[in-house]
Amino acid sequence: MKALIFGIGGFVGRYLTQELQANGYTVAGTDMMPSLNLKDVEYFQGDLLDYEFVSGLVNKVKPDAIINLAAISSVGASWKIPQTTVQVNLVGALNILEAVDKGPNGPKVMFIGSSEEYIPIDGAIKEDATLCANNPYGISKVAQEQFCNSYRERYGMKIYYVRPFNHTGIGQRDSFVLPSFCKQAASIEAAGEPGKIMVGNLSAKRDFSDVRDIVRAYRMILQSDDDSKIYNVASGKAYGLDEMLNYIVSLCSVDVKVEVDQERFRPVDTPIVLGDNSAIKEDLGWEPQYSIFDTLKDMYEYYLKNEQT
């Protein structure tokens, strides 16, 4: 089996590459960077918004499976660049759909949605919950999903769609909340004297998974028979940001103060986001293998090692 990953150079792309290679896939990939240090990967530099490039690449690689990870993936960023968000997340997806439809070999295709597609509720969110995104990122993902459904029905394409909830791990940018906490704590510990961690609003509860669990779910879904079944990929547990921060601080041997930075503070519109993962567990036998607290410890130790070298 040969897989082609769009957005292979991103945080999730590197983990998905390893997951696929460990399970017998040959991997090719594309991104905007001139080159990537990825072992045993056939790499192509290019722009997802260039249809001729996308079409030519699909025809050249002739993959058995395509996974699209290329996206503007931050809600905050999507508000700053809504036009670009729609272009990358929607027009980019359409370029892949069109290239596959007009291509010769009809590979499986996987597109990544988001928990941001759902209308917020107090309890665990199941796959049949109402889709009602309220930000440019979520709206672009809802539109992407609708196009996937239409192409599947109209052209008989094998299109898989998933809705992952929050996920993190070593290598995620520290502009995201948990890597930011871990990096700040590790920097204080490495300095060997008391310090401050600057935070925003800690009142939210979120369902975080380890990225390694996420990519294993992607592979298992891609290898399943029913491409019309949409799955949540989530840990099924929600923890407060304050609880996760307290755990990170507990890893430090020096005194760490927590201080709210007003520039980081944002009102929390959704107090809790929790995914119901019963469908993927029952249908495919997927289970999370990592606790978010194990992941936080790994991230903290990674930053600590890098602070000291």
C-alpha positions in Angstrom: 0.0 0.0 0.0 1.2 3.5 -0.9 -0.1 6.6 1.0 0.2 10.2 -0.1 0.0 12.7 2.7 -0.8 16.4 2.0 0.6 18.6 4.8 3.1 16.0 5.8 5.5 18.5 7.3 3.0 19.6 10.1 2.8 18.4 13.6 0.4 15.4 12.9 2.0 14.6 9.6 5.2 13.3 11.1 3.4 11.0 13.5 1.0 9.7 10.8 4.1 9.0 8.6 5.6 6.8 11.3 2.2 5.1 12.0 1.7 4.2 8.4 5.3 3.0 7.8 5.1 0.8 10.9 2.1 -0.8 9.4 3.5 -1.7 6.0 2.8 1.5 4.0 5.1 3.2 1.6 4.7 7.0 2.2 4.9 10.0 -0.1 4.2 13.5 1.0 3.9 17.1 0.1 4.1 20.4 1.9 5.3 24.0 1.3 8.8 23.6 2.6 11.7 23.0 0.2 12.7 19.8 2.0 11.9 17.7 5.1 14.0 15.4 7.2 11.6 12.4 7.0 13.1 8.9 6.7 12.0 6.8 3.7 9.5 9.4 2.4 9.2 10.5 -1.2 8.8 14.2 -0.8 7.4 16.8 -3.1 7.3 20.6 -2.5 4.1 22.2 -3.7 1.0 24.3 -3.0 -2.3 22.6 -2.2 -4.0 25.6 -3.8 -2.3 24.9 -7.2 -4.7 22.5 -8.8 -2.3 21.5 -11.6 0.3 20.6 -9.0 -2.2 18.6 -7.0 -3.5 16.8 -10.0 -0.1 16.1 -11.4 1.1 14.7 -8.1 -1.8 12.3 -7.6 -1.3 11.0 -11.2 2.5 10.6 -10.6 2.4 9.0 -7.2 -0.7 6.8 -7.9 -1.4 6.2 -4.2 -3.7 3.7 -2.8 -4.7 6.2 -0.1 -4.6 9.9 0.3 -4.8 11.7 3.7 -5.2 15.5 3.7 -3.7 17.1 6.8 -3.0 20.4 5.2 -5.1 23.1 6.9 -5.3 26.3 8.9 -5.9 24.5 12.1 -6.2 27.2 14.7 -9.5 28.9 15.6 -7.7 32.0 16.7 -5.7 32.2 13.4 -8.9 31.6 11.4 -10.4 34.8 12.8 -7.3 36.8 11.7 -7.2 35.3 8.2 -10.7 34.0 7.4 -10.2 34.3 3.6 -7.0 32.2 3.7 -8.7 29.7 6.1 -11.5 29.1 3.6 -9.1 28.9 0.7 -6.8 26.3 2.3 -9.4 24.2 4.2 -12.0 24.2 1.5 -10.5 25.0 -1.9 -7.5 22.9 -1.1 -9.8 20.0 -0.3 -11.7 20.5 -3.5 -8.5 20.4 -5.4 -7.8 16.9 -4.0 -11.4 15.7 -4.6 -11.3 16.9 -8.2 -7.8 15.4 -8.8 -8.9 12.1 -7.5 -12.2 12.1 -9.4 -10.4 12.9 -12.7 -7.4 10.6 -11.9 -6.8 7.1 -13.1 -6.7 4.9 -10.1 -9.4 5.9 -7.6 -7.6 5.8 -4.2 -9.2 6.0 -0.8 -9.2 9.6 0.5 -9.3 10.8 4.1 -10.3 14.3 5.2 -9.9 15.6 8.7 -12.8 17.5 10.3 -13.0 18.9 13.8 -14.9 19.0 17.0 -15.3 22.7 16.2 -18.0 21.6 13.7 -20.4 20.7 16.5 -22.8 23.0 18.4 -21.6 23.2 22.0 -23.5 21.1 24.5 -23.0 20.3 28.2 -22.4 16.6 27.9 -20.4 14.2 25.7 -20.8 15.0 22.0 -21.9 12.0 19.8 -21.5 11.9 16.0 -25.2 12.6 15.4 -25.0 15.9 17.3 -26.0 19.1 15.4 -23.3 20.7 13.3 -23.3 24.4 13.8 -19.8 25.9 13.7 -19.4 29.5 14.9 -15.9 30.4 13.8 -14.2 30.5 10.4 -12.2 27.3 11.1 -15.2 25.3 12.1 -17.3 26.7 9.3 -14.7 25.7 6.7 -14.6 22.2 8.1 -18.4 21.9 7.9 -18.3 23.0 4.3 -15.5 20.5 3.6 -17.5 17.7 5.1 -20.5 18.6 2.9 -18.4 18.5 -0.2 -17.0 15.1 0.8 -20.5 13.7 1.3 -21.5 15.1 -2.1 -18.5 13.7 -4.0 -19.0 10.3 -2.3 -22.6 10.2 -3.3 -22.3 11.7 -6.8 -19.1 10.0 -8.0 -18.9 6.9 -5.8 -15.5 7.9 -4.4 -14.1 6.2 -1.4 -14.0 9.2 1.0 -13.4 8.8 4.8 -14.1 11.7 7.2 -13.2 12.0 10.8 -13.9 14.5 13.5 -11.0 14.6 16.0 -11.1 16.5 19.2 -8.1 18.4 20.7 -4.8 16.5 20.5 -1.2 17.3 21.5 2.3 15.9 21.9 6.0 16.5 21.4 6.5 18.7 18.4 3.3 20.8 18.5 3.9 24.5 18.3 4.1 26.3 21.6 1.5 28.8 20.4 -0.9 26.0 21.5 -1.9 26.0 25.2 -0.4 22.8 26.6 3.0 23.0 24.8 3.1 26.6 26.1 2.6 25.5 29.7 5.1 22.7 29.4 7.8 24.9 27.7 7.4 27.7 30.3 7.6 25.3 33.2 10.6 23.5 31.8 12.4 26.8 31.2 11.9 27.8 34.9 13.1 24.4 36.1 16.2 24.6 33.8 17.0 28.0 35.3 17.0 26.5 38.8 15.2 29.4 40.4 11.6 30.5 41.0 9.6 31.8 38.1 6.2 32.7 36.6 4.1 30.9 34.0 1.9 33.3 32.1 -1.5 32.0 31.2 -4.9 33.0 29.8 -8.3 31.7 30.9 -8.0 28.4 32.8 -11.7 27.8 33.4 -12.4 25.6 30.3 -12.5 21.8 30.3 -11.3 20.1 27.2 -11.0 16.6 25.8 -7.3 16.2 24.9 -5.7 13.1 23.2 -2.2 12.1 22.6 -1.3 12.6 18.9 -0.1 9.0 18.7 -3.6 7.7 19.6 -5.1 10.1 17.0 -3.0 8.9 14.1 -3.6 5.2 15.0 -7.3 5.9 14.8 -6.8 7.6 11.4 -5.0 4.5 10.1 -7.7 2.1 11.5 -10.5 4.1 10.0 -8.7 4.3 6.6 -8.4 0.5 6.7 -12.1 -0.1 7.5 -14.7 -1.0 5.0 -17.4 1.6 5.6 -16.3 5.0 4.4 -19.7 6.6 5.0 -19.4 6.2 8.8 -18.0 9.4 10.4 -16.2 8.9 13.7 -15.2 11.1 16.6 -11.6 10.6 17.6 -11.4 11.6 21.3 -10.2 10.4 24.6 -13.7 10.5 26.1 -12.4 12.4 29.1 -12.3 16.2 29.7 -10.0 17.9 32.2 -9.8 21.5 33.2 -6.9 23.6 31.9 -6.2 24.5 35.5 -5.9 20.8 36.5 -3.5 20.1 33.6 -1.4 23.2 34.5 -1.2 22.1 38.2 0.1 18.7 37.1 2.8 20.3 35.0 3.8 22.7 37.8 4.0 19.6 40.1 6.8 18.2 37.9 9.0 21.2 38.8 11.4 21.2 41.8 11.5 25.0 42.1 8.7 27.4 43.0 6.5 28.3 40.1 3.9 31.0 40.2 0.9 31.2 37.8 0.0 34.7 36.6 -2.8 35.7 34.2 -1.6 37.6 31.2 -4.5 39.9 30.1 -3.3 39.7 26.5 -3.8 35.9 26.6 -7.1 36.0 28.5 -10.2 35.3 26.4 -13.7 34.7 27.6 -14.6 31.0 27.4 -17.7 30.6 25.2 -17.8 26.9 25.7 -17.1 25.7 29.3 -16.6 22.1 28.3 -15.9 20.1 25.1 -16.1 16.4 25.5 -16.2 13.8 22.8 -18.1 10.5 22.9 -15.8 7.9 21.4 -18.1 4.9 21.9 -18.6 4.4 18.1 -15.0 4.0 17.1 -14.4 1.8 20.2 -17.3 -0.5 19.4 -16.8 -0.7 15.6 -13.1 -0.7 15.2 -11.7 -1.7 18.6 -9.7 1.5 19.0 -8.8 2.5 22.6 -6.6 5.4 23.8 -3.3 4.0 24.9 -2.0 7.3 26.4 -3.3 9.4 29.3 -3.0 13.1 28.7 -1.0 13.4 31.9 1.6 10.9 30.4 1.7 13.1 27.3 2.2 16.3 29.4 5.1 14.6 31.3 6.7 13.6 28.0 6.4 17.2 26.6 7.7 18.7 29.8 10.8 16.4 29.8 11.4 17.1 26.1 11.5 20.8 26.7 13.6 20.4 29.8 16.2 18.4 27.9 16.3 21.0 25.1 16.5 23.8 27.6 19.6 22.2 29.1 21.4 21.3 25.9 
